[in-house]
């Protein structure tokens, strides 16, 4: 509830549609926990057309076709499916569409016809109304070449964002660990029977809200208490994604160190070098047991093979260093440093990716910090600071002609 109230407080209460025909204000609804807009309010300014058969929804806008299913946080464009923050729904005989779709995917596939201004919460249509022939988007599971990703980001190049100083559009995937039948660790020091999955979801939602406030695009791998297969989480960060950040809570096994270990550590994917690194990676990869699909060659084989394909180890290490430094500076449990391990959830992301162990559920001080509104807000602000600092460095590399990625 705290996370939802915080999100409602900082998201815009309305968005603007600016076209050559005038300016329209469209209210934003948060009644289902994610920002949404009434489709009827988009029909006149954008010429949007909708058709609904059962739960199958089709939306045509600017010559493009978008297919949804009511209640499902995905949109299909051509043969590819893309994740959404929130799902389309019907309330009071009114169809609502996710704001994420309008602000992110519509500009991406519009061949320059639309652009989203995150600072003014405004979708702008250019004077040119000719629609280019449909172009099939790259499937979400296939990474785009580096040059394509960098070029797509330049659609919103302009004056620096007044909050962050960033000039490009960036999409961050935030992954709240565990969920559904996978509780993570039981939260030994957490109040009210909370488990790791509850704390990671709360922090993940707040992080999404904070990054949105700073003008970034954000996708949550889960926004409710549901199970997302461990191997599926990285697929949210393939074609249209800049960074992947997975949120977890650490725990020590029974023994003399159980109640004493505390603090934050941030991981990137590589071979584990210490016993602690092996313990944490084994603990997080153990979530594979909740995946009911055929195991194939097993997660370890998958990780080792995928490490050979991962092009972003150096960038992930830099992102981990920046995030760790910011979170450690506000964490009462101390700085446990940047770590590495063979994490399945990071290995297949195909982008710079880190896993934040935000504290220990087996330590009373960490437990109180992780479950408090103030503690979660401090963690979220610190992670966001690290992300923005990394992206500013990336943009500077692009500006001087470096490959960046």
C-alpha positions as CSV (number, residue, x, y, z in Angstrom):
1,X,0.0,0.0,0.0
2,X,2.8,2.4,0.9
3,X,4.4,1.7,-2.5
4,X,1.2,2.4,-4.4
5,X,0.6,5.7,-2.5
6,X,4.1,6.8,-3.3
7,X,3.7,5.9,-7.0
8,X,0.4,7.8,-7.2
9,X,2.0,10.8,-5.6
10,X,4.7,11.3,-8.2
11,X,3.2,10.1,-11.5
12,X,1.5,12.9,-13.5
13,X,-2.2,13.3,-12.8
14,X,-2.7,13.9,-16.5
15,X,-0.8,13.6,-19.8
16,X,-1.0,15.9,-22.8
17,X,-1.6,15.0,-26.4
18,X,-0.1,17.6,-28.7
19,X,-1.0,17.4,-32.4
20,X,-1.1,19.9,-35.3
21,X,-4.9,20.0,-34.5
22,X,-4.4,21.2,-30.9
23,X,-3.6,20.2,-27.3
24,X,-5.7,17.8,-25.3
25,X,-5.3,16.8,-21.6
26,X,-6.0,13.2,-20.6
27,X,-6.4,12.2,-17.0
28,X,-4.2,9.4,-15.6
29,X,-5.9,6.6,-13.6
30,X,-4.0,4.6,-10.9
31,X,-7.0,2.5,-9.7
32,X,-5.4,-0.8,-10.8
33,X,-1.9,0.0,-9.4
34,X,-0.3,1.1,-12.6
35,X,-0.8,4.3,-14.7
36,X,-3.5,4.0,-17.3
37,X,-5.5,6.3,-19.6
38,X,-9.1,5.9,-21.0
39,X,-9.0,4.8,-24.6
40,X,-12.0,7.1,-25.4
41,X,-10.0,10.1,-24.4
42,X,-7.4,9.3,-27.1
43,X,-9.9,8.7,-30.0
44,X,-10.4,12.4,-30.9
45,X,-6.8,13.7,-30.6
46,X,-5.1,10.7,-32.0
47,X,-7.7,9.0,-34.2
48,X,-7.3,5.8,-32.1
49,X,-9.6,2.9,-33.0
50,X,-10.3,-0.1,-30.7
51,X,-12.1,-3.4,-31.1
52,X,-12.8,-5.8,-28.3
53,X,-13.9,-9.5,-28.7
54,X,-14.0,-11.3,-25.3
55,X,-10.7,-10.5,-23.8
56,X,-8.9,-9.9,-27.1
57,X,-8.3,-6.2,-27.7
58,X,-7.0,-4.6,-30.9
59,X,-5.9,-1.0,-31.0
60,X,-5.0,0.8,-34.3
61,X,-3.1,4.1,-33.9
62,X,-1.2,6.0,-36.6
63,X,-1.4,3.0,-39.0
64,X,0.1,0.6,-36.5
65,X,-1.8,-2.3,-34.9
66,X,-1.3,-3.3,-31.3
67,X,-2.9,-6.5,-29.8
68,X,-3.6,-6.9,-26.1
69,X,-5.4,-9.3,-23.8
70,X,-7.4,-7.7,-21.0
71,X,-5.6,-8.2,-17.7
72,X,-2.3,-9.3,-19.3
73,X,0.8,-6.9,-19.0
74,X,1.9,-7.5,-22.6
75,X,1.4,-6.0,-26.0
76,X,1.9,-7.8,-29.3
77,X,3.3,-5.8,-32.3
78,X,3.5,-8.0,-35.4
79,X,4.9,-11.3,-34.3
80,X,6.7,-10.0,-31.1
81,X,5.3,-9.6,-27.6
82,X,6.6,-6.9,-25.3
83,X,6.1,-6.5,-21.5
84,X,4.1,-3.6,-20.1
85,X,3.9,-1.8,-16.7
86,X,0.3,-2.6,-16.0
87,X,-2.4,-4.3,-18.2
88,X,-5.4,-3.0,-20.2
89,X,-8.7,-3.3,-18.3
90,X,-12.4,-2.3,-18.4
91,X,-13.9,-0.4,-15.5
92,X,-17.3,1.4,-15.4
93,X,-17.8,0.5,-19.1
94,X,-14.6,2.3,-20.0
95,X,-11.6,0.7,-21.6
96,X,-8.2,1.8,-20.0
97,X,-4.9,1.4,-21.7
98,X,-1.5,1.3,-19.9
99,X,0.3,4.7,-20.0
100,X,3.6,2.7,-20.5
101,X,2.3,1.6,-23.9
102,X,1.4,5.2,-25.0
103,X,4.6,6.7,-23.7
104,X,7.1,4.0,-24.8
105,X,5.9,1.6,-27.5
106,X,3.8,4.0,-29.6
107,X,6.8,6.4,-30.2
108,X,9.1,3.4,-30.9
109,X,7.2,2.0,-33.8
110,X,5.8,5.2,-35.2
111,X,8.7,6.0,-37.6
112,X,9.2,9.3,-36.0
113,X,5.6,10.4,-36.1
114,X,5.3,10.5,-32.3
115,X,7.7,11.3,-29.6
116,X,7.2,11.2,-25.8
117,X,8.4,14.1,-23.6
118,X,8.8,12.6,-20.1
119,X,9.5,16.0,-18.4
120,X,6.2,17.5,-19.6
121,X,4.3,14.1,-19.7
122,X,3.4,14.9,-23.3
123,X,2.9,12.8,-26.5
124,X,3.7,15.0,-29.5
125,X,2.7,14.3,-33.1
126,X,4.8,15.9,-35.8
127,X,3.4,17.9,-38.7
128,X,4.0,15.0,-41.1
129,X,1.1,12.6,-41.1
130,X,2.3,10.2,-43.8
131,X,2.7,6.7,-42.3
132,X,5.6,4.5,-43.4
133,X,4.9,0.9,-44.3
134,X,4.7,-1.3,-41.1
135,X,8.0,-2.6,-39.9
136,X,8.1,-5.8,-37.9
137,X,9.8,-5.2,-34.5
138,X,12.6,-7.4,-33.5
139,X,11.4,-10.3,-31.2
140,X,11.9,-9.6,-27.5
141,X,14.1,-12.6,-27.1
142,X,16.6,-11.6,-29.7
143,X,19.1,-8.8,-28.9
144,X,19.4,-6.0,-31.3
145,X,22.9,-5.1,-32.6
146,X,24.6,-2.4,-30.5
147,X,24.3,0.2,-33.2
148,X,20.5,-0.3,-33.5
149,X,20.0,0.1,-29.7
150,X,22.1,3.3,-29.6
151,X,20.3,4.7,-32.6
152,X,16.8,4.0,-31.2
153,X,17.7,5.9,-28.1
154,X,18.4,9.1,-30.1
155,X,14.7,9.5,-30.9
156,X,14.3,11.9,-27.9
157,X,17.7,13.6,-28.0
158,X,17.3,17.2,-26.9
159,X,17.9,19.5,-24.0
160,X,19.1,17.7,-20.9
161,X,16.4,16.3,-18.5
162,X,16.3,18.9,-15.7
163,X,16.3,16.2,-13.0
164,X,19.0,13.9,-14.3
165,X,20.9,15.7,-17.1
166,X,20.3,12.8,-19.4
167,X,19.6,13.6,-23.1
168,X,18.5,10.1,-24.4
169,X,15.6,7.8,-23.7
170,X,16.6,4.9,-21.5
171,X,14.6,1.8,-20.5
172,X,15.4,0.0,-17.2
173,X,14.1,-3.4,-16.3
174,X,13.5,-3.8,-12.6
175,X,13.2,-7.4,-11.4
176,X,11.7,-7.9,-7.9
177,X,13.1,-11.3,-6.9
178,X,11.0,-14.4,-6.3
179,X,7.2,-14.2,-6.0
180,X,4.1,-16.4,-6.0
181,X,4.8,-19.9,-4.7
182,X,8.5,-18.9,-4.4
183,X,8.8,-16.8,-1.2
184,X,12.6,-16.5,-1.3
185,X,14.0,-16.6,2.2
186,X,11.4,-16.5,5.0
187,X,12.4,-13.1,6.4
188,X,13.5,-14.3,9.8
189,X,13.6,-10.8,11.3
190,X,10.8,-9.3,9.3
191,X,7.5,-8.4,11.0
192,X,4.1,-9.7,10.1
193,X,5.1,-12.9,8.4
194,X,6.7,-11.0,5.5
195,X,9.0,-12.9,3.2
196,X,11.8,-11.9,0.8
197,X,9.3,-11.8,-2.1
198,X,7.2,-9.1,-0.3
199,X,10.2,-6.8,0.4
200,X,11.6,-7.1,-3.1
201,X,8.2,-6.3,-4.6
202,X,7.8,-3.2,-2.4
203,X,11.3,-2.0,-3.3
204,X,10.8,-2.8,-6.9
205,X,7.6,-0.8,-7.2
206,X,9.2,2.2,-5.4
207,X,12.2,2.0,-7.7
208,X,10.0,2.0,-10.7
209,X,8.2,5.1,-9.4
210,X,11.5,6.9,-8.6
211,X,13.0,6.1,-12.1
212,X,9.8,7.3,-13.8
213,X,9.9,10.5,-11.8
214,X,13.4,11.0,-13.2
215,X,12.1,10.6,-16.8
216,X,13.3,7.0,-17.4
217,X,11.2,4.3,-19.0
218,X,10.7,1.3,-16.6
219,X,9.5,-2.2,-17.0
220,X,8.8,-4.4,-13.9
221,X,9.2,-8.2,-14.4
222,X,6.4,-8.6,-11.9
223,X,4.1,-6.0,-10.3
224,X,2.1,-8.4,-8.1
225,X,2.8,-11.4,-6.0
226,X,3.2,-13.8,-9.0
227,X,5.8,-16.3,-10.0
228,X,7.9,-15.4,-13.1
229,X,10.2,-18.3,-14.1
230,X,13.9,-17.5,-13.3
231,X,14.9,-18.2,-16.9
232,X,12.2,-15.9,-18.3
233,X,13.1,-12.8,-16.3
234,X,16.1,-11.8,-18.4
235,X,14.0,-11.9,-21.6
236,X,12.4,-8.7,-20.4
237,X,15.8,-7.1,-21.1
238,X,16.7,-7.9,-24.7
239,X,15.7,-5.8,-27.7
240,X,14.5,-2.6,-26.0
241,X,16.3,-2.3,-22.7
242,X,19.4,-0.6,-21.4
243,X,19.9,-2.0,-18.0
244,X,18.6,-4.9,-15.8
245,X,18.5,-4.6,-12.0
246,X,17.3,-7.5,-9.9
247,X,16.4,-6.9,-6.3
248,X,16.9,-9.5,-3.6
249,X,17.4,-9.9,0.2
250,X,20.3,-11.9,1.6
251,X,20.2,-14.5,4.4
252,X,22.8,-16.5,6.3
253,X,22.2,-20.2,7.1
254,X,22.1,-21.4,10.7
255,X,25.4,-21.1,12.5
256,X,27.5,-18.6,14.4
257,X,27.4,-16.0,11.6
258,X,23.7,-16.1,11.1
259,X,22.7,-13.1,13.2
260,X,25.9,-11.2,12.7
261,X,26.2,-10.8,9.0
262,X,24.8,-7.5,7.7
263,X,25.0,-5.0,4.9
264,X,24.5,-4.6,1.2
265,X,26.4,-6.2,-1.7
266,X,25.9,-5.9,-5.4
267,X,26.6,-8.7,-7.9
268,X,27.4,-9.0,-11.5
269,X,27.6,-12.2,-13.4
270,X,30.9,-14.1,-13.5
271,X,32.5,-17.1,-11.9
272,X,32.2,-17.2,-8.1
273,X,35.5,-16.7,-6.4
274,X,34.7,-17.1,-2.7
275,X,32.5,-19.4,-0.6
276,X,30.1,-16.5,0.2
277,X,29.7,-15.8,-3.5
278,X,29.0,-19.4,-4.2
279,X,26.5,-19.5,-1.3
280,X,24.5,-16.5,-2.6
281,X,24.5,-17.6,-6.2
282,X,23.3,-21.1,-5.2
283,X,20.7,-19.6,-3.0
284,X,19.2,-17.4,-5.8
285,X,19.6,-20.0,-8.6
286,X,17.7,-22.5,-6.3
287,X,14.5,-20.7,-7.5
288,X,14.8,-22.9,-10.6
289,X,13.0,-25.6,-8.7
290,X,9.8,-23.7,-9.0
291,X,10.0,-23.8,-12.8
292,X,7.6,-26.6,-14.0
293,X,9.1,-26.7,-17.5
294,X,11.5,-29.4,-18.7
295,X,14.9,-28.6,-17.3
296,X,16.9,-29.4,-20.4
297,X,20.6,-29.4,-19.7
298,X,20.1,-27.8,-16.3
299,X,20.7,-24.2,-15.1
300,X,24.4,-24.6,-14.5
301,X,25.1,-25.7,-18.1
302,X,23.0,-22.8,-19.3
303,X,24.8,-20.3,-17.2
304,X,28.3,-21.5,-18.2
305,X,27.4,-21.5,-21.9
306,X,25.7,-18.1,-21.7
307,X,28.8,-16.5,-20.0
308,X,30.6,-17.1,-23.2
309,X,28.0,-15.0,-25.0
310,X,27.6,-12.1,-22.5
311,X,29.2,-9.0,-24.0
312,X,28.5,-6.8,-21.0
313,X,30.7,-8.0,-18.2
314,X,32.8,-4.9,-17.9
315,X,29.8,-2.6,-18.1
316,X,27.9,-4.7,-15.5
317,X,30.9,-4.5,-13.2
318,X,30.9,-0.7,-13.5
319,X,27.1,-0.5,-12.9
320,X,27.5,-2.7,-9.8
321,X,30.3,-0.5,-8.5
322,X,28.2,2.6,-8.9
323,X,25.1,1.1,-7.3
324,X,27.0,-0.5,-4.5
325,X,28.7,2.8,-3.6
326,X,25.5,4.7,-3.4
327,X,23.5,2.1,-1.4
328,X,26.4,1.4,1.0
329,X,26.6,5.1,1.8
330,X,23.1,5.0,3.3
331,X,22.9,1.4,4.6
332,X,23.2,0.9,8.4
333,X,24.6,-2.6,7.9
334,X,27.7,-1.6,6.1
335,X,29.4,-2.1,2.8
336,X,30.1,-5.7,1.7
337,X,31.4,-4.6,-1.6
338,X,30.9,-5.6,-5.3
339,X,30.7,-9.4,-5.7
340,X,30.4,-11.8,-8.6
341,X,28.7,-15.1,-9.2
342,X,27.1,-17.3,-11.9
343,X,23.5,-16.0,-11.6
344,X,21.0,-17.3,-14.1
345,X,18.8,-14.2,-13.8
346,X,21.8,-12.0,-14.9
347,X,23.6,-14.2,-17.4
348,X,20.9,-14.1,-20.1
349,X,20.0,-10.4,-19.9
350,X,22.1,-9.4,-22.9
351,X,22.6,-6.0,-21.3
352,X,24.5,-4.6,-18.3
353,X,22.9,-6.4,-15.4
354,X,23.3,-6.4,-11.6
355,X,21.7,-8.1,-8.6
356,X,21.4,-6.1,-5.4
357,X,21.3,-8.0,-2.1
358,X,19.8,-5.2,-0.2
359,X,20.5,-6.5,3.3
360,X,20.2,-9.6,5.5
361,X,16.8,-10.9,6.6
362,X,18.7,-12.8,9.3
363,X,20.0,-9.6,10.9
364,X,17.7,-7.6,13.2
365,X,19.0,-4.2,12.2
366,X,18.9,-5.0,8.4
367,X,15.5,-6.5,8.8
368,X,14.1,-3.4,10.4
369,X,15.7,-1.1,7.8
370,X,14.5,-3.2,4.8
371,X,10.9,-3.3,6.0
372,X,10.6,0.4,7.0
373,X,9.2,3.0,4.6
374,X,12.2,5.3,5.2
375,X,14.7,2.4,4.7
376,X,13.1,1.4,1.4
377,X,13.0,5.0,0.2
378,X,16.7,5.4,1.0
379,X,17.6,2.2,-0.8
380,X,15.5,3.2,-3.9
381,X,17.0,6.7,-4.1
382,X,20.5,5.3,-3.8
383,X,20.0,2.6,-6.5
384,X,18.4,5.3,-8.8
385,X,21.4,7.5,-8.2
386,X,23.8,4.7,-9.3
387,X,21.7,4.0,-12.4
388,X,21.6,7.6,-13.5
389,X,25.4,8.1,-12.9
390,X,26.0,5.0,-15.1
391,X,23.8,6.3,-17.9
392,X,25.4,9.7,-17.8
393,X,28.8,8.0,-18.3
394,X,27.3,6.0,-21.2
395,X,26.0,9.1,-22.9
396,X,29.4,10.8,-22.5
397,X,31.0,7.8,-24.2
398,X,28.5,8.1,-27.1
399,X,29.2,11.8,-27.4
400,X,32.9,11.3,-27.9
401,X,32.4,8.6,-30.4
402,X,33.0,5.6,-28.2
403,X,31.1,2.4,-28.8
404,X,29.7,2.5,-25.2
405,X,28.4,-1.0,-25.3
